[in-house]
Amino acid sequence: MELNPLPGFRDFFPERAARREYLFARWRESARRFGFEPYDGPPLELTDLYRRKSGEEIVAQLYCFEDKGGRAIALRPEMTPTLARMIAAQGASLPKPIKWFSIPQLFRYERQQRGRLREHFQFNCDILGESSVEADVELTALLIETLISFGLTAEDFSVRVSDRRLLSAALEALGISGGEARGRVFAAVDKLSREPREKVRERLRESGIEEKAADDLLDLIGSRDLAQFAARFETVPEASERILLLQRFMGLIECMGLRGFVEFDPTIVRGLAYYTGIVFEAFDRKGALRAISGGGRYDDLLENLGGAPLPALGFGMGDVVLSEMLTERNLWPARLDDGPEVYLVLVSETLRPALLALGRRLRQAGFRVDYPLASSAVGKQFRAASQRATAAVVIGPDEWPRGLVKIKFLAAREEKTIHISEIETELHALRLRRAQAKPRGTS
């Protein structure tokens, strides 16, 4: 029997599961601080839902099959189509703007590589029903603040921002027109951060772009200078309008004190064809990892899927790349709150009734408690406590009849005898000391 998971899938043993729950908790807290509400949907959808959003080519990346009812269905590869379906069904009755988040598990049958598996969990945040650039700022700020909550700084990551309509207007002004040609140009530009300039230039020439136009385009987008774009296209109405929007975006980001995290990068075009406006991706500044997160505005998607027209924007942040980054930066907490805080050490089996009563009392007070389930040597119990808990409470035949217990703080290797009425106070104080001593990003 094969004992390993399928290629590209993971087992979540307790340590890995604890890290996953830590990510989820941070994600949820960040979203709720920004006023986002949780939602969820089924892990199975009609395959046609993904076809309508991404085209026929998406089918090759899906885990899809025919169910017993003869329906063509697929494991969800992304959450946005499900969101769009839900909003199309009931969005008219919801107050706007809609600010929702979810943490789905997603599945794609793709080639495995660093930072990409065939399943992952993803933090999805979307704003629907708001067309102003303030919504783009809000979503970008949420992305940045979420990464900051893990202890990452502007030295660790940046958010690169662009606008697909600006690049389209620039291409038109440079004489590069036609939907098919423009699609090939977008695909070539998207590779500029991963391929040498000459390789991208060759791709542009193969797409039928004249040599001078290709060089002009590469010079323009290579500078990452919004002011240069503004000077070049100030007389092109479509471009100047998008430039003003990006300038306002940057100004509002600066008002929030986040400008050091954000830079203009016209090579960010996002591979998915449905993006309609401002787009962004978060990158490791060391350049060792894939994009940490990405998203943008997709104002036409709901209408294209059969719903009423509704402006929308969102981003996704996967757990795989983020986990690698936290590992590289040594930003995981030294001890995750996954196991027991307190281990009750039983000196004599005659005191098991006392142990059970105290265990229930501490659990009702909110503490995570463990103890031996069968008779065990005291030394073995202490070894179990030191491996899993932060404090050991010793229930002994000399102390318990007098209403006393010994409490041992395992990390500090300190102990004291206290009255049983003081135990919650001592454990709360220990919890507070641990919280204050956590490393950067884990408060």
Wavefront OBJ file of the C-alpha trace (Angstrom):
o trace
v 0.000 0.000 0.000
v 1.316 3.480 -0.923
v 1.742 5.470 2.317
v 2.714 8.826 0.797
v 0.188 11.467 -0.273
v -0.471 12.042 -3.964
v 2.162 14.107 -5.825
v 1.672 17.792 -5.087
v -0.470 17.136 -1.998
v 0.463 17.387 1.683
v -0.195 15.594 4.942
v -0.714 17.989 7.831
v 0.868 16.389 10.858
v 0.378 18.419 14.072
v 3.393 20.731 13.616
v 2.485 21.609 10.032
v -1.207 21.855 10.945
v -0.308 24.270 13.764
v 1.548 26.492 11.291
v -1.409 26.373 8.924
v -3.769 27.409 11.724
v -1.390 30.236 12.622
v -1.610 31.540 9.036
v -5.392 31.208 9.050
v -5.710 33.080 12.353
v -3.580 35.972 11.058
v -5.505 36.101 7.819
v -8.870 36.140 9.577
v -7.790 38.807 12.040
v -6.404 41.053 9.277
v -9.592 40.759 7.215
v -11.848 41.486 10.148
v -9.810 44.537 11.151
v -10.653 45.933 7.704
v -14.351 45.130 8.061
v -14.437 42.052 5.808
v -16.925 39.267 6.462
v -16.247 35.536 5.965
v -17.944 33.470 3.296
v -17.444 30.025 1.791
v -18.718 27.851 -1.029
v -18.623 24.235 -2.166
v -15.313 22.613 -3.201
v -17.077 21.167 -6.272
v -18.535 23.323 -9.053
v -19.751 22.767 -12.584
v -16.763 22.655 -14.925
v -18.530 25.133 -17.193
v -18.248 27.820 -14.505
v -14.457 27.799 -14.927
v -14.705 27.560 -18.724
v -16.842 30.684 -18.855
v -14.379 32.601 -16.711
v -11.003 31.414 -18.031
v -11.664 29.701 -21.362
v -11.385 26.134 -22.588
v -7.657 25.913 -21.803
v -8.396 25.912 -18.052
v -9.848 22.391 -18.318
v -6.369 20.865 -18.725
v -5.487 22.222 -15.249
v -8.586 20.941 -13.475
v -9.363 17.873 -11.447
v -12.617 17.260 -13.300
v -14.937 14.311 -13.830
v -18.552 13.345 -14.433
v -20.588 12.740 -11.307
v -23.306 10.092 -10.857
v -25.891 12.559 -12.117
v -24.041 12.963 -15.407
v -22.826 16.483 -14.586
v -19.334 17.657 -15.581
v -17.862 18.944 -12.321
v -14.444 20.007 -11.021
v -12.602 20.601 -7.798
v -12.323 24.367 -7.490
v -9.030 25.753 -8.843
v -9.857 29.271 -7.600
v -12.539 30.983 -5.552
v -13.532 34.001 -7.659
v -15.961 32.123 -9.955
v -17.793 30.738 -6.912
v -17.926 34.236 -5.428
v -19.253 35.636 -8.710
v -21.914 32.927 -8.865
v -23.021 33.650 -5.294
v -23.155 37.405 -5.875
v -25.041 36.925 -9.152
v -27.635 34.893 -7.248
v -28.187 37.203 -4.276
v -26.022 40.293 -4.757
v -28.942 42.606 -5.484
v -30.200 42.204 -1.912
v -26.814 42.848 -0.251
v -25.720 46.286 0.992
v -22.816 47.744 -0.983
v -19.917 47.681 -0.943
v -19.653 43.974 -0.268
v -16.403 43.143 1.569
v -15.925 39.387 1.870
v -13.041 37.035 2.593
v -12.512 33.280 2.509
v -9.744 30.705 3.008
v -10.548 27.892 0.567
v -8.445 24.884 -0.362
v -7.823 25.000 -4.123
v -6.746 22.312 -6.591
v -4.908 22.513 -9.920
v -3.303 19.719 -11.884
v -0.073 21.591 -12.698
v 3.617 20.855 -12.890
v 5.043 20.988 -9.378
v 7.805 23.483 -8.649
v 9.027 25.544 -5.757
v 6.145 27.558 -4.350
v 3.527 25.685 -6.400
v 1.761 22.466 -5.467
v -1.371 20.800 -6.789
v -3.318 21.910 -3.750
v -2.976 24.911 -1.514
v -4.950 27.138 0.817
v -5.529 30.713 -0.227
v -6.557 33.905 1.548
v -9.089 35.576 -0.765
v -10.372 39.110 -0.164
v -12.804 40.891 -2.485
v -14.680 44.188 -2.610
v -17.767 44.318 -4.832
v -20.039 47.221 -5.711
v -17.455 50.014 -5.440
v -15.740 51.572 -8.472
v -13.673 54.285 -6.754
v -9.892 54.066 -6.509
v -10.308 54.210 -2.739
v -11.446 50.585 -2.931
v -8.202 49.653 -4.717
v -6.267 51.454 -1.986
v -8.215 49.673 0.756
v -7.548 46.258 -0.744
v -3.846 46.971 -1.268
v -3.550 48.242 2.295
v -5.164 45.041 3.583
v -2.622 42.989 1.629
v 0.284 45.003 3.064
v -0.998 45.005 6.639
v -1.566 41.252 6.479
v 2.072 40.646 5.547
v 3.216 43.123 8.213
v 1.251 41.123 10.799
v 3.623 38.200 10.196
v 6.638 40.388 11.003
v 7.580 41.189 7.403
v 8.768 44.713 6.619
v 9.371 46.929 3.581
v 12.834 45.387 3.420
v 11.247 41.965 2.926
v 8.572 42.620 0.300
v 7.121 45.164 -2.089
v 3.772 45.516 -3.834
v 4.167 46.329 -7.514
v 1.218 48.168 -9.005
v 0.158 48.819 -12.588
v -2.959 49.358 -14.692
v -3.814 47.165 -17.672
v -5.732 49.994 -19.334
v -2.728 52.282 -19.056
v -0.529 49.749 -20.803
v -3.228 49.248 -23.463
v -3.365 53.006 -24.082
v 0.437 53.160 -24.256
v 0.493 50.344 -26.804
v -2.096 52.158 -28.905
v -0.020 55.347 -28.804
v 3.067 53.380 -29.856
v 1.202 51.977 -32.825
v 0.675 48.509 -31.369
v -2.987 47.765 -31.876
v -5.232 44.793 -32.472
v -6.576 42.476 -29.793
v -4.550 39.424 -30.808
v -1.274 41.338 -31.059
v -1.958 43.090 -27.779
v -2.552 39.776 -26.046
v 0.829 38.515 -27.225
v 2.463 41.735 -26.044
v 0.884 41.380 -22.597
v 2.179 37.809 -22.409
v 5.703 38.932 -23.384
v 5.741 41.896 -20.982
v 4.544 39.628 -18.166
v 7.804 37.658 -18.528
v 10.096 40.694 -18.341
v 10.895 40.147 -14.661
v 11.805 36.490 -15.321
v 13.555 36.637 -18.691
v 16.369 38.762 -20.170
v 15.329 41.872 -22.068
v 16.630 40.439 -25.340
v 14.478 37.356 -24.964
v 11.392 39.495 -24.394
v 12.401 41.723 -27.309
v 12.578 38.627 -29.482
v 9.099 37.595 -28.366
v 7.763 41.035 -29.287
v 9.372 40.864 -32.730
v 7.870 37.405 -33.256
v 4.482 38.917 -32.418
v 4.856 41.293 -35.371
v 5.944 44.347 -33.380
v 8.303 46.616 -35.297
v 11.835 46.893 -33.915
v 11.593 50.574 -32.931
v 8.184 50.110 -31.294
v 9.519 47.122 -29.352
v 12.543 49.103 -28.137
v 10.385 52.109 -27.241
v 8.053 49.879 -25.251
v 10.862 48.111 -23.391
v 12.570 51.429 -22.566
v 9.330 52.847 -21.278
v 8.253 49.986 -19.045
v 11.792 49.199 -17.912
v 12.122 52.527 -16.107
v 9.239 51.871 -13.663
v 8.761 55.633 -13.581
v 5.169 56.858 -13.410
v 6.329 60.439 -14.056
v 7.936 59.308 -17.312
v 4.656 57.715 -18.367
v 2.850 60.938 -17.485
v 5.258 63.055 -19.546
v 5.106 60.692 -22.515
v 1.343 60.272 -22.703
v -0.103 63.455 -21.210
v -1.772 64.240 -24.546
v -3.297 60.765 -24.902
v -6.691 60.996 -23.152
v -7.024 57.276 -22.344
v -3.524 57.111 -20.900
v -3.631 60.408 -19.009
v -6.866 59.372 -17.296
v -5.285 56.147 -16.001
v -2.125 58.013 -14.964
v -4.184 60.432 -12.874
v -5.905 57.453 -11.257
v -2.581 55.807 -10.393
v -1.211 59.090 -9.055
v -4.234 59.404 -6.779
v -3.778 55.774 -5.747
v -0.150 56.425 -4.776
v -1.083 59.598 -2.898
v -3.706 57.803 -0.819
v -1.301 54.952 -0.078
v 1.172 57.572 1.141
v -1.511 59.060 3.414
v -1.774 55.646 5.064
v 1.984 55.551 5.672
v 2.458 52.608 3.308
v 4.179 54.255 0.338
v 7.480 52.527 1.165
v 5.863 49.184 0.372
v 4.461 50.166 -3.043
v 6.109 50.836 -6.405
v 4.847 51.406 -9.923
v 5.731 48.558 -12.269
v 4.093 48.516 -15.728
v 5.296 44.947 -16.326
v 2.613 43.718 -13.892
v -0.177 42.768 -16.256
v -1.492 39.616 -14.517
v -1.982 36.581 -16.666
v -5.747 36.291 -16.265
v -7.615 38.044 -19.047
v -10.494 39.321 -16.931
v -8.555 42.065 -15.082
v -9.783 45.477 -16.204
v -7.939 48.147 -14.198
v -5.382 48.480 -11.437
v -3.482 45.226 -10.832
v -0.827 44.393 -8.249
v 1.466 41.647 -7.021
v 3.483 41.307 -3.805
v 7.065 40.103 -4.243
v 9.914 38.949 -2.055
v 12.551 41.695 -2.392
v 15.284 39.060 -2.437
v 13.760 37.640 -5.598
v 14.134 34.054 -4.433
v 10.420 33.184 -4.369
v 7.381 33.323 -6.601
v 4.873 36.148 -6.107
v 3.462 36.095 -2.580
v 0.089 37.492 -3.610
v -1.658 39.048 -6.580
v -4.913 40.599 -7.641
v -6.643 43.579 -9.144
v -9.860 44.963 -10.509
v -12.205 42.736 -12.539
v -15.234 44.944 -13.219
v -16.669 42.838 -16.071
v -16.535 39.363 -14.556
v -19.936 39.191 -12.882
v -21.716 40.363 -16.024
v -19.738 37.902 -18.146
v -20.883 35.062 -15.887
v -24.526 36.044 -16.273
v -25.011 38.393 -13.329
v -25.821 42.085 -13.184
v -22.951 44.529 -13.883
v -21.056 45.177 -10.658
v -17.570 46.638 -10.164
v -15.282 44.260 -8.291
v -11.701 43.735 -7.207
v -9.846 41.190 -5.131
v -6.607 39.407 -4.305
v -5.415 35.938 -3.364
v -2.512 34.978 -1.079
v -1.449 31.339 -1.018
v -0.065 29.502 1.981
v 2.828 27.781 0.161
v 4.980 30.784 -0.810
v 4.132 32.685 2.375
v 5.173 29.682 4.486
v 8.498 29.463 2.645
v 9.096 33.166 3.213
v 8.378 32.965 6.949
v 10.756 30.011 7.175
v 13.526 31.869 5.318
v 13.087 34.954 7.538
v 12.822 32.832 10.720
v 9.477 34.424 11.553
v 7.525 31.420 12.771
v 6.779 31.650 16.514
v 9.175 29.636 18.633
v 6.199 27.761 20.069
v 2.845 27.839 18.342
v -0.269 27.705 20.522
v -1.131 24.230 19.342
v -0.497 21.902 22.281
v -1.451 22.108 25.953
v -0.431 25.045 28.090
v -0.679 23.040 31.279
v 0.250 19.442 32.014
v -1.109 17.999 35.240
v 1.387 15.653 36.882
v -0.195 12.961 39.042
v 2.036 11.685 41.846
v -0.396 9.053 43.120
v -3.292 7.323 41.347
v -5.375 7.809 44.488
v -5.563 11.515 43.515
v -6.964 10.909 40.000
v -10.417 12.226 41.023
v -8.702 15.481 42.084
v -6.799 15.595 38.768
v -9.982 15.157 36.742
v -11.799 17.870 38.689
v -8.879 20.314 38.365
v -8.491 19.527 34.675
v -12.111 20.353 33.965
v -11.907 23.525 36.043
v -8.886 24.822 34.113
v -10.400 23.909 30.744
v -13.559 25.814 31.638
v -11.310 28.772 32.475
v -9.965 28.647 28.895
v -6.656 26.844 29.382
v -5.435 23.983 27.220
v -4.854 21.094 29.598
v -3.426 17.597 29.274
v -2.573 14.831 31.769
v -1.697 11.128 31.799
v -4.610 8.904 30.823
v -3.156 5.891 32.590
v -0.870 5.282 35.539
v 2.596 6.580 34.663
v 5.889 7.255 36.424
v 6.352 10.846 37.540
v 9.573 11.164 35.519
v 7.785 10.079 32.348
v 5.049 12.599 33.024
v 7.574 15.418 33.370
v 9.216 14.422 30.098
v 5.826 14.618 28.409
v 5.200 17.999 30.015
v 8.553 19.448 28.932
v 7.967 18.346 25.335
v 4.476 19.760 25.016
v 3.466 22.256 27.703
v 4.661 25.517 29.232
v 3.771 24.706 32.839
v 3.406 21.577 34.927
v 1.069 21.467 37.898
v 1.984 18.718 40.353
v -0.835 17.122 42.334
v 0.888 15.406 45.267
v -0.339 13.581 48.354
v 1.527 15.949 50.696
v 0.238 19.196 49.178
v -3.271 18.446 47.902
v -4.914 17.708 51.321
v -3.738 21.198 52.387
v -5.187 22.844 49.285
v -1.776 23.318 47.677
v -0.133 22.379 44.360
v 3.335 22.855 42.920
v 3.521 24.784 39.674
v 6.649 24.462 37.548
v 7.408 26.972 34.783
v 9.213 24.685 32.391
v 11.085 27.159 30.172
v 12.442 29.138 33.154
v 12.960 25.983 35.231
v 11.324 27.656 38.198
v 8.751 26.274 40.600
v 6.700 27.394 43.541
v 3.987 26.083 45.786
v 0.686 27.936 45.611
v -2.811 27.603 46.991
v -5.224 25.966 44.554
v -7.324 29.166 44.520
v -4.385 31.029 42.912
v -3.776 28.673 40.012
v -5.812 30.548 37.371
v -4.076 33.822 38.285
v -0.629 32.224 37.962
v -1.437 30.636 34.620
v -2.899 33.859 33.225
v 0.302 35.668 34.275
v 2.381 32.993 32.540
v 0.302 33.349 29.378
v 0.848 37.123 29.429
v 4.628 36.739 29.887
v 4.769 34.339 26.937
v 2.811 36.735 24.726
v 5.146 39.617 25.573
v 8.226 37.477 24.888
v 7.145 36.308 21.393
v 9.451 37.232 18.512
v 8.821 39.936 15.895
v 5.575 39.426 14.043
v 4.009 36.937 16.467
v 2.331 39.126 19.066
l 1 2 3 4 5 6 7 8 9 10 11 12 13 14 15 16 17 18 19 20 21 22 23 24 25 26 27 28 29 30 31 32 33 34 35 36 37 38 39 40 41 42 43 44 45 46 47 48 49 50 51 52 53 54 55 56 57 58 59 60 61 62 63 64 65 66 67 68 69 70 71 72 73 74 75 76 77 78 79 80 81 82 83 84 85 86 87 88 89 90 91 92 93 94 95 96 97 98 99 100 101 102 103 104 105 106 107 108 109 110 111 112 113 114 115 116 117 118 119 120 121 122 123 124 125 126 127 128 129 130 131 132 133 134 135 136 137 138 139 140 141 142 143 144 145 146 147 148 149 150 151 152 153 154 155 156 157 158 159 160 161 162 163 164 165 166 167 168 169 170 171 172 173 174 175 176 177 178 179 180 181 182 183 184 185 186 187 188 189 190 191 192 193 194 195 196 197 198 199 200 201 202 203 204 205 206 207 208 209 210 211 212 213 214 215 216 217 218 219 220 221 222 223 224 225 226 227 228 229 230 231 232 233 234 235 236 237 238 239 240 241 242 243 244 245 246 247 248 249 250 251 252 253 254 255 256 257 258 259 260 261 262 263 264 265 266 267 268 269 270 271 272 273 274 275 276 277 278 279 280 281 282 283 284 285 286 287 288 289 290 291 292 293 294 295 296 297 298 299 300 301 302 303 304 305 306 307 308 309 310 311 312 313 314 315 316 317 318 319 320 321 322 323 324 325 326 327 328 329 330 331 332 333 334 335 336 337 338 339 340 341 342 343 344 345 346 347 348 349 350 351 352 353 354 355 356 357 358 359 360 361 362 363 364 365 366 367 368 369 370 371 372 373 374 375 376 377 378 379 380 381 382 383 384 385 386 387 388 389 390 391 392 393 394 395 396 397 398 399 400 401 402 403 404 405 406 407 408 409 410 411 412 413 414 415 416 417 418 419 420 421 422 423 424 425 426 427 428 429 430 431 432 433 434 435 436 437 438 439 440 441 442 443
